[in-house]
């Protein structure tokens, strides 16, 4: 699978506050987006808006690359091949969320995401180098570096 398979409702490393602002602007029950977790490296959050409150659910990725949503209560753990599959599932009512997903809040720009865990290296625990160069944190295409020929 490629990085391009991330849904348009994925916003990357936006803060909780930015997320709440975006969902508040949409102001519709069932509005949702996915963002990177601010507390857990490699985890994501599914954020759902209901009656002016944003509910946050943690999305974890298994070592096999499948996604799972941590919901409260005795809902069985379900693994999904992609975030799109996960979203499709939680668009149905009564799946353990405070509100089923209804309105995707799409990001405005296309993103080239640096994949947290490359599928090929799932056996080895190589993580991307975090926080080494904060200037590049928000570079939209940090995975793709253009190499220019040497100037003579």
Backbone bond lengths (Angstrom), bond angles and torsions (degrees), N, CA, C in turn:
res aa  C-N    CA-C-N  psi(-1)  N-CA   C-N-CA  omega(-1)  CA-C   N-CA-C  phi
1 X - - - 1.465 - - 1.520 110.87 -
2 X 1.313 115.19 153.97 1.458 119.18 -177.66 1.518 110.99 -112.47
3 X 1.319 114.42 164.85 1.457 120.45 179.25 1.527 110.89 -62.56
4 X 1.322 116.52 -26.96 1.462 120.65 -176.15 1.521 112.09 -66.22
5 X 1.344 117.49 -11.24 1.453 119.36 -176.29 1.529 112.60 -81.30
6 X 1.333 117.48 6.97 1.456 118.79 177.95 1.521 110.35 -76.02
7 X 1.328 117.00 138.67 1.466 119.60 -176.78 1.525 112.26 -69.50
8 X 1.341 115.92 159.89 1.472 121.11 179.68 1.525 112.15 -65.49
9 X 1.326 116.99 -19.02 1.469 119.12 179.54 1.533 111.31 -81.30
10 X 1.352 116.77 -0.14 1.469 120.42 176.99 1.524 109.27 -86.42
11 X 1.327 116.58 123.38 1.461 121.20 -174.58 1.525 113.62 -108.54
12 X 1.331 117.83 3.54 1.462 119.02 178.16 1.518 112.68 71.86
13 X 1.318 115.23 -143.50 1.469 120.42 -172.67 1.525 112.43 -88.64
14 X 1.323 116.52 63.03 1.462 117.87 173.74 1.528 107.85 -93.32
15 X 1.308 116.78 156.56 1.466 119.80 -178.33 1.527 110.05 -78.77
16 X 1.326 114.53 165.36 1.454 120.53 177.76 1.533 109.65 -59.90
17 X 1.326 115.78 -40.53 1.466 121.00 -179.64 1.525 110.92 -62.60
18 X 1.349 117.10 -46.68 1.476 120.78 177.72 1.524 110.34 -59.74
19 X 1.316 115.03 -41.25 1.459 121.41 179.78 1.532 109.86 -61.07
20 X 1.330 116.61 -46.77 1.466 120.48 -179.74 1.530 110.85 -64.22
21 X 1.352 116.75 -36.56 1.466 120.35 177.06 1.533 110.80 -63.40
22 X 1.334 116.06 -46.51 1.467 120.44 -179.15 1.528 111.01 -60.87
23 X 1.326 116.01 -46.06 1.467 119.59 -178.83 1.525 110.49 -69.07
24 X 1.341 116.45 -35.54 1.462 120.77 178.31 1.520 111.82 -64.83
25 X 1.351 116.34 -37.04 1.470 120.63 177.81 1.527 110.34 -64.75
26 X 1.318 115.86 -39.20 1.471 120.51 178.60 1.535 108.98 -66.74
27 X 1.328 115.68 -40.87 1.469 123.91 173.75 1.530 113.40 50.61
28 X 1.321 116.70 45.94 1.461 120.88 176.46 1.520 108.34 -130.65
29 X 1.326 116.78 132.56 1.460 119.75 175.67 1.528 109.27 -59.89
30 X 1.321 115.46 131.82 1.459 119.97 -179.01 1.522 112.57 91.98
31 X 1.342 117.28 2.48 1.471 119.48 173.33 1.531 106.81 -68.75
32 X 1.311 116.94 142.63 1.470 118.96 -177.70 1.520 110.86 -149.75
33 X 1.329 114.29 159.36 1.454 121.46 170.08 1.527 108.13 -153.46
34 X 1.314 114.80 166.73 1.465 120.91 177.93 1.513 107.50 -118.53
35 X 1.329 116.38 135.93 1.461 120.85 178.26 1.518 108.45 -138.49
36 X 1.331 115.61 166.34 1.458 119.58 175.76 1.525 109.13 -72.86
37 X 1.315 116.11 145.39 1.466 120.83 176.55 1.523 108.89 -68.83
38 X 1.323 116.63 138.56 1.461 119.92 177.58 1.525 110.91 -82.74
39 X 1.327 116.39 -19.88 1.471 119.58 -174.56 1.523 113.26 -103.29
40 X 1.333 117.75 -31.60 1.464 119.41 -176.33 1.514 110.73 -115.53
41 X 1.328 115.88 115.70 1.462 122.20 178.76 1.531 109.48 -57.88
42 X 1.327 116.13 127.72 1.466 119.87 175.52 1.519 114.47 87.63
43 X 1.345 118.06 -11.98 1.466 119.81 178.53 1.524 109.21 -93.55
44 X 1.322 115.76 161.67 1.462 120.64 177.79 1.517 108.32 -126.21
45 X 1.321 115.16 167.65 1.456 120.73 177.66 1.518 109.02 -125.68
46 X 1.325 114.70 136.57 1.457 120.98 170.36 1.521 105.20 -99.51
47 X 1.322 116.74 119.92 1.464 121.19 -175.96 1.522 108.63 -111.68
48 X 1.333 115.95 126.39 1.458 122.08 -175.58 1.527 109.11 -122.44
49 X 1.315 115.03 135.58 1.468 122.49 -176.79 1.522 109.46 -99.26
50 X 1.346 116.01 129.79 1.464 120.02 174.90 1.519 108.70 -148.95
51 X 1.312 116.73 123.17 1.460 123.42 178.90 1.528 112.40 46.16
52 X 1.324 115.02 53.19 1.465 124.49 175.63 1.527 114.32 64.22
53 X 1.331 116.17 17.84 1.468 120.55 173.54 1.527 107.76 -120.66
54 X 1.351 116.47 138.92 1.461 120.19 177.06 1.525 108.48 -101.58
55 X 1.314 115.99 121.39 1.464 122.27 177.40 1.520 108.11 -98.62
56 X 1.321 116.01 134.27 1.459 120.20 -175.87 1.526 109.91 -115.99
57 X 1.321 115.33 129.62 1.468 121.90 178.01 1.518 107.97 -119.45
58 X 1.313 115.90 137.28 1.462 119.23 -178.92 1.525 110.62 -83.57
59 X 1.323 114.79 132.50 1.463 121.39 176.60 1.522 106.53 -106.90
60 X 1.318 116.31 122.62 1.465 120.11 178.68 1.515 109.32 -111.40
61 X 1.324 115.01 152.18 1.462 119.96 177.53 1.526 107.13 -114.18
62 X 1.310 115.55 128.34 1.468 119.68 -179.98 1.528 109.54 -76.58
63 X 1.330 115.71 168.68 1.472 119.17 179.86 1.520 111.23 -64.10
64 X 1.337 117.80 -17.06 1.462 120.45 177.74 1.527 111.42 -87.91
65 X 1.337 116.65 -1.80 1.453 119.88 178.26 1.521 113.66 92.14
66 X 1.333 117.61 2.73 1.462 120.11 179.14 1.529 110.00 -84.45
67 X 1.323 115.65 153.74 1.461 121.58 -178.34 1.519 111.13 -104.47
68 X 1.331 115.08 147.01 1.449 120.70 179.13 1.517 108.49 -142.95
69 X 1.327 116.16 141.92 1.456 120.82 179.45 1.520 109.08 -104.51
70 X 1.329 116.59 129.99 1.464 119.81 175.11 1.521 107.96 -84.73
71 X 1.334 116.38 111.40 1.458 119.73 177.10 1.515 107.64 -112.55
72 X 1.314 115.66 159.06 1.460 118.84 178.14 1.521 108.68 -80.47
73 X 1.301 116.08 161.82 1.456 119.64 176.85 1.510 111.68 86.29
74 X 1.302 115.37 -173.45 1.458 121.17 -172.33 1.523 112.44 -93.27
75 X 1.324 116.32 35.63 1.460 119.23 178.01 1.523 107.97 -76.41
76 X 1.307 116.23 132.75 1.458 120.38 -177.38 1.523 110.84 -65.53
77 X 1.314 115.62 143.16 1.470 119.76 177.78 1.520 108.48 -67.21
78 X 1.309 115.59 128.18 1.457 120.75 177.76 1.511 108.02 -120.60
79 X 1.323 116.25 133.93 1.458 120.88 178.79 1.525 109.31 -103.86
80 X 1.332 115.37 141.19 1.462 120.94 -178.17 1.523 109.12 -124.17
81 X 1.347 115.22 143.54 1.468 119.80 -179.63 1.513 112.18 -67.86
82 X 1.336 117.01 -30.90 1.464 120.07 -177.61 1.516 109.59 -143.24
83 X 1.323 115.43 165.15 1.469 119.97 175.65 1.524 110.08 -64.57
84 X 1.331 116.81 -33.60 1.465 119.47 178.31 1.531 110.91 -62.05
85 X 1.337 116.20 -40.63 1.472 119.90 177.77 1.523 110.21 -63.65
86 X 1.330 115.96 -42.33 1.460 121.23 179.62 1.533 109.75 -60.63
87 X 1.335 116.38 -46.69 1.468 120.95 -179.95 1.530 110.52 -61.51
88 X 1.346 115.58 -45.17 1.468 120.08 179.84 1.531 110.30 -56.27
89 X 1.332 115.88 -43.01 1.472 121.16 -179.06 1.529 111.32 -62.77
90 X 1.331 116.82 -45.61 1.460 120.42 -175.04 1.534 112.62 -83.06
91 X 1.332 117.25 2.78 1.469 119.78 170.33 1.526 109.62 -79.03
92 X 1.337 116.27 -16.43 1.460 119.87 176.66 1.528 108.42 -80.25
93 X 1.317 116.07 150.71 1.463 120.11 -178.30 1.531 110.99 -73.89
94 X 1.333 114.35 158.12 1.476 122.22 173.82 1.520 114.23 56.84
95 X 1.316 116.21 48.19 1.469 120.57 176.50 1.527 111.13 -108.32
96 X 1.320 117.03 14.36 1.459 119.62 176.50 1.521 114.48 102.74
97 X 1.342 116.92 -5.29 1.464 119.59 177.10 1.522 108.98 -89.08
98 X 1.319 116.04 158.76 1.459 120.89 176.83 1.524 110.44 -63.09
99 X 1.325 115.61 -26.70 1.464 122.29 -177.85 1.518 106.76 -156.18
100 X 1.327 117.94 133.72 1.474 118.33 178.40 1.534 109.59 -68.86
101 X 1.318 115.50 155.27 1.461 121.43 -175.82 1.527 109.53 -73.52
102 X 1.336 116.01 128.73 1.473 119.03 -177.92 1.522 112.99 -127.24
103 X 1.327 117.94 -41.35 1.468 120.18 -172.78 1.519 109.86 -125.24
104 X 1.300 116.23 108.20 1.464 120.44 178.85 1.525 109.38 -71.46
105 X 1.325 117.06 128.41 1.460 120.66 172.84 1.520 106.13 -93.72
106 X 1.327 116.02 106.77 1.466 119.93 -173.76 1.518 111.03 -87.03
107 X 1.313 114.66 146.85 1.468 118.20 175.06 1.518 108.28 -73.63
108 X 1.318 115.23 156.61 1.466 119.19 -174.26 1.522 112.73 -83.27
109 X 1.325 116.57 -24.55 1.463 118.18 -175.16 1.519 109.98 -120.81
110 X 1.309 114.77 154.40 1.459 119.30 174.31 1.515 107.62 -70.73
111 X 1.311 116.42 147.61 1.467 119.74 -177.95 1.508 109.45 -126.47
112 X 1.292 115.21 138.57 1.454 119.48 167.62 1.521 104.29 -102.86
113 X 1.286 115.92 108.41 1.461 120.38 -172.43 1.517 109.58 -89.08
114 X 1.305 114.70 136.97 1.448 118.52 171.18 1.519 105.66 -82.35
115 X 1.309 116.22 113.80 1.453 120.32 -174.47 1.520 109.48 -66.10
116 X 1.335 115.74 130.85 1.471 121.64 -177.70 1.527 111.30 -59.45
117 X 1.343 115.29 -52.83 1.460 118.91 -178.21 1.514 108.32 -122.68
118 X 1.322 118.19 108.15 1.465 118.53 176.99 1.523 109.58 -60.79
119 X 1.330 116.67 133.99 1.472 120.59 -177.70 1.535 110.90 -58.33
120 X 1.344 116.39 -39.02 1.468 119.59 -175.46 1.526 110.30 -62.02
121 X 1.326 116.16 -35.81 1.467 119.65 -173.37 1.518 111.71 -98.88
122 X 1.335 117.51 28.68 1.461 118.45 -175.91 1.528 111.83 -66.21
123 X 1.330 117.14 -24.74 1.466 119.04 177.60 1.513 111.28 -70.70
124 X 1.321 117.17 -45.79 1.455 119.81 179.21 1.521 108.79 -85.80
125 X 1.306 117.03 146.99 1.466 120.68 -175.85 1.518 111.08 -94.84
126 X 1.336 117.14 58.33 1.456 119.97 179.14 1.509 109.56 -88.18
127 X 1.309 117.10 116.30 1.457 120.58 179.30 1.521 108.50 -100.29
128 X 1.338 117.26 154.46 1.467 118.01 174.41 1.526 109.95 -64.11
129 X 1.324 116.18 150.71 1.463 119.70 -178.11 1.529 108.96 -69.75
130 X 1.334 117.63 109.04 1.467 118.94 -178.20 1.523 112.07 -84.93
131 X 1.326 115.56 153.36 1.468 122.80 169.26 1.526 115.57 48.90
132 X 1.339 118.67 26.96 1.454 115.58 179.30 1.515 110.85 -84.94
133 X 1.329 114.85 -38.36 1.445 119.19 -179.24 1.520 108.17 -131.95
134 X 1.328 117.97 88.43 1.470 119.20 -172.48 1.523 113.91 -59.68
135 X 1.335 118.61 -22.34 1.472 120.12 178.51 1.525 110.70 -60.32
136 X 1.314 116.19 -30.87 1.463 118.75 -174.67 1.512 112.47 -92.59
137 X 1.314 116.58 2.79 1.450 119.82 -177.41 1.523 111.85 -57.04
138 X 1.343 116.55 -40.17 1.450 119.30 -175.57 1.528 113.28 -102.38
139 X 1.313 116.94 11.69 1.465 118.93 177.15 1.523 107.67 -65.39
140 X 1.336 117.93 124.10 1.464 119.13 -173.10 1.519 113.22 -67.90
141 X 1.330 118.42 -23.10 1.456 118.22 -175.37 1.524 111.10 -129.46
142 X 1.334 115.57 48.57 1.466 118.88 -175.45 1.527 112.62 -63.76
143 X 1.339 117.10 -16.67 1.461 118.57 -179.73 1.528 110.97 -79.46
144 X 1.321 116.22 -22.90 1.455 120.38 -174.75 1.521 108.93 -111.53
145 X 1.310 115.87 109.35 1.453 120.30 -177.42 1.516 108.48 -107.91
146 X 1.312 116.65 128.93 1.443 120.80 179.07 1.527 108.01 -87.29
147 X 1.295 116.26 123.29 1.453 119.79 179.89 1.522 107.95 -101.76
148 X 1.311 115.54 119.13 1.455 119.93 -178.78 1.520 109.55 -93.48
149 X 1.338 117.41 146.84 1.472 118.66 178.40 1.533 109.76 -63.59
150 X 1.301 114.89 148.84 1.480 120.38 -178.60 1.518 109.78 -61.87
151 X 1.331 115.94 136.66 1.461 120.24 177.25 1.528 108.83 -82.15
152 X 1.337 116.15 132.21 1.471 118.77 179.92 1.497 111.07 -106.21
